[in-house]
Amino acid sequence: MDNCIFCKIAKREIPANKIYEDEDILAFHDIHPAAPVHFLLIPKLHVDSLADIDGSHHDLLGKMLVLTPKLAKEQGCSEGFRTIINTGRVGGQEVFHLHFH
């Protein structure tokens, strides 16, 4: 998507404070953190929201979910953490590119 801020971050057109990157996934600190540890995990593939996921995304979502606790621990969340996926406007989604908080 040409105007998607997360796509631009994934393409390195906009800088981000990255904590993880591979060929499929990017994780970076939220610029407006709502908690002492607050990072976003996004697929590099543009998917608007969790509502747009289908069977072809199975491996990607699995990879993201497995990576989440590893990154949380590396960022200092050894006692636990909360993972949020806002979906759609009614669900509180502000950036329409699938992301985990």
N, C-alpha and C positions, 0 to 999 in steps of 0.2 A: 504494500500500500504506500503510495507516494507521500501521503501526509500523516502517516502513523509515527508518532514520536518514538515508540519502542522499536519499530522497524529501523528508524534512523539511528537509534542507539546501537542496534545490532550491526548495522552497516558502518559504524564508526563515523557517521556524519555529525553526531552529537556526542560530546564526551559524557562518560559516566564513571563513577567510582566502582569498578568491577571487582567482584570477589571470586568469580568463576566464569570460565568460558570453554566450550568445546564446539564441535561442528554443528550441534543441534540446539544448544541451550546457552543462555547468558544469565548471570546473576549479578546484581549491582545494588548498592545502597540507595534507598529511597531518598529523594531530595527534600521531602517533607515528612520525616519520620514521626510515627505515632507511638513509638516505643523506643526504649534505649537501643535495642537491636531491631532494625527494620530494613529488610532487603527484599527485592523483587526477583523472582525467578520467571524468565520468559522463554518460550520456544522462539528460535530464530524464524521459523515458519510462521507467517502471519495467519492467525486464527482469531476471529473477532472475540469469541467468548467460549466458555465451557459449553454453552448451548449449541455450538457449532461443531462439537467434537463427534467423530464417528469412529467406526472400527479401524479406519486407516491410521488413526492417531494412537492406537493402543501402545505401541512400543515407546513413543515419545512421552506420553503421560506417565507410563511406568518409570521411565528414566528420570523424569522430573520428580516424581514422588520418592524414589529411592535416594535421590540427591538431596532432597530437602532436609532430612535430619542430619546428614553429614555436614552440610553447610551451616545449619543452625548451631551445631556443637562447635564447629570451627570459629563461629562468631561469638561464642561465649555462652550459649544457651544450654548449659549442662544439666539444668534442673527441669527443663521442659520448655515448650514454645507453643505458639498458636499459629496455625496456617489458615489463611483466608483466601478464598476465590470468590470475588464479587462477580455476579453474572447478570448482565443486562442493566439497563437504567434503574429499573425497580429494585434490583439486587445491589445497587450502589456502585456499579462499575462506572468509572470515569474515563479510563483509557480503553478503547475497544480493540485490544490486543490481549489475548489470554495471558494472565499473569497470576502468580501466587504471591501473596504477601507473607 
